[in-house]
Amino acid sequence: MDFEYSAEQRKWYDAAVAFARGQLVDPDALGRDQRGEFWREGYERCAKFGAAGIPVPKEYGGQGEEIATAVAAMEGLGYACPDTGLLFSLNASLWTITMPILVFGDDAQKRRYIPPLCDGRSFGANGASEPEAGSDIFSMKTRAERRGDKWILNGRKVWITGGPVADVFLIFATTDPTKGVLGITAFLIDAGTPGFRVVREIPKLGMRTAPMGELVFEDVELPAESLLGREGRGSRIFNQALEWERGAILASVVGTMQRQVDRCIERARKRRQFGQSIGKFQSVSNRIADRRTRGETSRDMVHRYAWLKKQGKDATIAASMAKLHVSECFAQNSLDAVRIFGAQGYTVEEGLERDVRDSTGGVLFSGTNDIQRNIIAQHLRI
């Protein structure tokens, strides 16, 4: 397996870095983080650049590239753009909304929803988690009942990334609680549908620029064409969306970790204490070496996932391992960056404390890291 960039992947990576340096420099970045505000204009710029639809066929408004190319581009964005929340939102919309519609939707659904998601006119959110259905996701209580040629939804969803600002939602509900996982069905719902509302925005520790919300459905009437895929097959859609998310959503974080390493190397060379640069002290140089190692292994994990998808092989375990490893490495690398910068790294203006806060979410979303360990252990038949 050769994970070196192809010419096309290198082109996208370089273009993403240049684009982010020129178009994603937000003078109000600190203010947005403090206010927990999504940068919609930044998202639209990313979409116009092509990032929202890289693996989508051109006939639906995408770039027609491979997942590996999308991963390379996201890594480039992560290297040059410090807004982790923006990039997480971009990736969440791509991997958990656009891709499921592309794979499981009929032609009418693809032509209605995918082009706006690719060009930035629309932003998507995935709604599965509930107050009592997080890690045990298929114990969800949101109910969908068929009435003639309509579906009626009632229930509540929580911890929904992008919920307060999304235009289209992929919502999972049970059509028959007695069937368990075989009763789960997926629906596409537009914002503003009568009976559907966002009841609150949820403040959180990190990734504040990726708004999180709670959704309520009260006798929401949906036409038959809102059904994505077949009735009772929602678990397949959910699992596939979760695999894409786990395997690819942290590609931008790989770029962020490389940016952190570069900053720490520069700091270690320039900062002097006791008559020499701090990089001469083994405790500092070893910490940077460890950070570089974590970054490289994280990159290999993500690109291995993309390689398996290209080969048409089962990538379920690779996705869980990538999510587990990259998120843990990002959390440790972010904390180490603060240590290397010392008191300056602890300040808000330096931006490293934001990385620490943002990285914490990585060990929780897409299934907690303990869940990933369970999945990997089951594969090993422990």
C-alpha positions, -999 to 999 in steps of 0.1 A, spaced: 0 0 0 14 33 -11 -1 62 8 19 89 -10 -2 115 -27 -10 109 -64 -5 139 -87 -43 147 -84 -43 144 -46 -12 166 -43 -30 192 -65 -60 192 -43 -39 194 -11 -19 223 -23 -49 241 -37 -67 236 -4 -38 251 16 -37 281 -8 -74 285 -7 -76 284 31 -48 309 35 -65 333 11 -102 327 18 -106 313 53 -87 339 72 -115 352 95 -107 384 114 -135 376 138 -124 340 144 -119 346 182 -153 364 185 -171 336 166 -156 310 189 -166 330 220 -201 335 207 -205 299 193 -213 312 159 -212 292 127 -194 310 98 -219 304 70 -199 325 46 -168 304 52 -188 272 46 -201 287 13 -166 296 3 -155 260 10 -183 247 -11 -175 270 -40 -139 258 -38 -153 223 -43 -147 208 -9 -184 200 -2 -187 176 -31 -152 162 -39 -163 125 -40 -197 133 -57 -202 127 -94 -201 157 -116 -237 151 -128 -249 160 -93 -226 190 -90 -196 174 -74 -160 170 -84 -161 133 -94 -130 125 -73 -121 95 -51 -125 95 -13 -87 96 -10 -87 129 -29 -113 143 -6 -92 132 24 -61 150 9 -81 182 4 -95 181 39 -60 176 53 -49 207 34 -78 227 48 -70 216 83 -34 226 79 -42 262 69 -76 269 86 -77 271 124 -115 269 126 -119 233 135 -157 238 140 -162 250 105 -142 221 89 -160 196 112 -193 210 100 -183 208 64 -172 172 68 -203 162 87 -226 175 60 -206 158 33 -201 124 50 -234 120 69 -259 137 46 -246 141 10 -230 106 7 -260 87 21 -283 105 -3 -259 97 -31 -257 60 -23 -292 53 -10 -314 80 -26 -334 77 -58 -327 99 -87 -352 125 -78 -338 128 -43 -302 131 -56 -311 158 -81 -331 178 -55 -307 176 -26 -272 170 -37 -264 200 -60 -273 225 -33 -253 206 -8 -223 207 -31 -224 243 -41 -231 257 -6 -268 267 -10 -277 240 15 -262 226 47 -271 193 61 -274 177 96 -278 141 106 -303 133 134 -300 100 152 -290 106 189 -317 110 215 -316 117 253 -318 80 260 -302 67 228 -266 77 224 -241 48 223 -272 25 223 -284 44 192 -310 18 180 -330 21 212 -344 54 198 -379 64 206 -387 88 178 -416 72 160 -427 73 123 -462 61 116 -477 55 81 -510 72 75 -522 65 40 -495 78 17 -480 100 44 -456 95 73 -462 112 107 -431 118 129 -431 124 167 -400 125 189 -369 143 199 -333 144 188 -303 158 207 -266 165 202 -272 173 166 -242 189 149 -254 218 127 -290 214 140 -296 252 146 -283 262 111 -290 232 88 -313 234 58 -319 196 53 -319 168 79 -314 131 76 -336 118 105 -338 83 118 -370 70 135 -385 36 143 -416 25 124 -420 -6 147 -403 -7 181 -409 -44 184 -386 -51 155 -356 -33 171 -329 -25 146 -351 -38 117 -377 -11 125 -354 18 119 -362 40 89 -345 71 74 -362 103 63 -351 135 46 -367 166 62 -364 202 52 -360 230 78 -392 248 83 -414 218 78 -445 223 100 -442 206 134 -404 204 132 -384 229 152 -351 234 169 -359 240 206 -325 250 218 -289 255 208 -265 236 231 -234 254 245 -204 232 247 -167 230 256 -151 230 222 -159 232 184 -182 261 193 -184 273 157 -201 240 149 -235 247 165 -252 218 183 -289 216 188 -319 197 201 -348 190 177 -384 182 183 -410 166 159 -446 171 168 -470 154 143 -446 162 114 -463 152 82 -440 139 55 -448 128 19 -438 93 8 -408 107 -12 -392 118 21 -383 82 28 -346 75 21 -340 39 10 -365 12 21 -387 11 51 -369 -7 80 -335 -4 63 -324 28 81 -298 10 102 -279 2 70 -279 38 60 -269 49 95 -240 24 98 -226 34 64 -229 71 72 -211 65 105 -183 46 87 -177 75 63 -177 99 93 -154 78 114 -129 71 86 -127 105 69 -141 133 91 -108 136 110 -87 141 79 -87 179 85 -74 172 120 -43 154 105 -35 187 88 -41 206 121 -16 184 139 10 190 112 4 228 116 9 224 154 42 205 149 55 232 126 46 259 151 62 240 179 94 235 160 96 272 152 89 279 189 116 255 201 142 271 178 134 307 187 125 306 224 156 308 246 160 299 282 192 293 303 213 305 274 200 282 247 170 274 225 144 253 244 146 227 216 181 217 229 164 204 261 156 167 256 122 170 273 111 195 246 126 178 216 113 144 227 78 159 230 80 173 195 93 139 182 63 121 198 39 147 183 53 142 148 50 104 152 14 107 163 7 129 133 23 106 108 6 75 121 -27 93 122 -22 103 85 -15 67 76 -47 55 94 -69 79 75 -53 72 42 -55 34 48 -93 38 53 -95 57 20 -74 31 2 -97 3 14 -127 22 1 -110 25 -33 -103 -12 -33 -139 -20 -25 -129 -38 7 -146 -38 41 -134 -7 59 -155 -9 90 -127 -17 114 -103 6 97 -128 34 102 -131 27 139 -93 24 143 -88 57 125 -113 75 146 -99 61 178 -63 68 170 -65 102 154 -88 116 180 -66 104 209 -35 118 191 -51 151 184 -60 155 221 -25 146 233 -8 167 206 -29 198 215 -21 195 252 16 191 243 16 222 221 3 242 251 32 228 272 58 237 247 45 273 244 42 276 282 22 305 296 18 320 261 2 287 249 -23 290 278 -37 323 265 -67 326 243 -50 348 217 -24 321 209 -52 298 197 -37 266 212 -61 264 241 -89 263 214 -73 232 199 -73 216 233 -110 223 237 -118 213 201 -99 181 204 -119 169 234 -150 164 212 -131 140 190 -131 113 216 -169 115 219 -185 121 185 -192 94 159 -194 69 188 -172 74 218 -137 59 217 -148 32 242 -174 22 216 -147 21 189 -126 -2 212 -156 -25 216 -161 -27 178 -124 -35 173 -125 -61 201 -156 -77 186 -138 -80 153 -109 -97 171 -135 -121 187 -121 -113 222 
